[in-house]
Structure formats: structure tokens, C-alpha cells
């Protein structure tokens, strides 16, 4: 009985298709991992890339604030507590560790203002440590209403320029630290009894601060 001839051409074509599918699948996995990874971490001596903290001052006590630039309560917090906190930084009582996070992207009509603003905060902090606090204060002074589209990138860049930082257009426009912001937000401490991450979240020496509206009682008193 005659042996059936093997169709080597068909076999090689089939093998080539299989290899191509494997390569495509690997590329898709790699791209998905790249998209969902932690992204580029900001690098500067006063930024803790593991926690996302932007350090201002060098006091022995650690005051950590987790803020979202779209959060109206954060704006009130800055207005009420900001001067006292800045005074404690200036007199060497505390190191202020600012954590810009993004939990309110849903409240900016699809523009992801919270993430864009937090990204810009890192862009400014990397460029000039001394501009970190002035930029944050100016962002809250110009805070858009929750539910609006937020500030545009050009408006954010103008605020950065007023704080003394220019040359960060690509960092802001390209969202250089956006994936990092998303990743680091997930590490925000959750207050006992809370359903999830909230802003502002404030910790003094790793202990949650209950905000009563009285900065002297809540922060200064806790230092003494």
C-alpha cells in the first residue's frame, strides 16, 4: 500500500501560525502588564517613591496628609489647617509628608482631574523641592468645583509657573506619573470604621488624626 506523502508546506504554515499566535499573545500580556503596572516613580531626595510622600521640612515629628485636589473637604482642610501646619514646618516641629492621590476622577466629567493634578504635583516636586508647598496651596486656592471638568493642563502649568517652576510641560501633558499616582493611591491608609479610602486622611507619627476643625487642638495639642 502506497505511503501517504506528508504535506510539509502545510505543516510549516501551521507551525508558523502557531508561533505567530504565541508571539501576539505574549505581546498582549506584556502590554497589559505595562498599562497596569506601577508606572514611573518620581525620583528626588525629598520624595519617598515607596510611599509617595513629598517631604517638606525636617522636623522630628511626621505629619502625613493624603489629599485629592478635587476634594472640597481637602480644600477646607488646607484653608483651616494649612497655616498652622506651615508654621510647624517652619519652626522645625514637624516634617510634612504630602501624599497627592486620586479618588475623585469620576467627579471631573471624564478629564481625570484628580490624577492629572496629583501627577503635576510630582512634576513640580521633582523639578523644585521648595515649590512643592506653594504649588499645593495655589492649587487649592484655585480649586475647581466637584463635578466640573477641573483645571486644564495649561491652567495647571500656569499655577506651577507662578510657584516658580517651568519646563515641566511634557511631564504634565504626558501624565508622566499618572500610573504611579493610581498605584500609590491604593496604599492610602483607611481610617478605622471607614468603608474605604477617604480624603483628607491625616496621620501624626503614624496615628490617625481626628479632624474637629481646630488645628491647635488636633495637631499642636497632640505634639505636646
C-alpha positions, 0 to 999 in steps of 0.5 A: 500500500502506497505511503501517504506523502506528508504535506510539509508546506502545510505543516510549516504554515501551521507551525508558523501560525502557531508561533505567530499566535504565541508571539501576539499573545505574549505581546498582549500580556506584556502590554497589559502588564505595562498599562497596569503596572506601577508606572514611573516613580518620581525620583528626588531626595525629598520624595519617598517613591515607596510611599509617595510622600513629598517631604517638606521640612525636617522636623522630628515629628511626621505629619502625613496628609493624603489629599485629592485636589478635587476634594472640597473637604481637602480644600477646607482642610488646607484653608483651616489647617494649612497655616498652622501646619506651615508654621510647624514646618517652619519652626522645625516641629514637624516634617510634612509628608504630602501624599497627592492621590486620586479618588475623585476622577469620576467627579471631573466629567471624564478629564481625570482631574484628580490624577492629572493634578496629583501627577503635576504635583510630582512634576513640580516636586521633582523639578523644585523641592521648595515649590512643592508647598506653594504649588499645593496651596495655589492649587487649592486656592484655585480649586475647581468645583466637584463635578466640573471638568477641573483645571486644564493642563495649561491652567495647571502649568500656569499655577506651577509657573507662578510657584516658580517652576517651568519646563515641566510641560511634557511631564504634565501633558504626558501624565508622566506619573499618572500610573504611579499616582493610581498605584500609590493611591491604593496604599492610602491608609483607611481610617478605622470604621471607614468603608474605604479610602477617604480624603483628607486622611491625616496621620501624626507619627503614624496615628490617625488624626481626628479632624474637629476643625481646630488645628491647635487642638488636633495637631499642636495639642497632640505634639505636646 
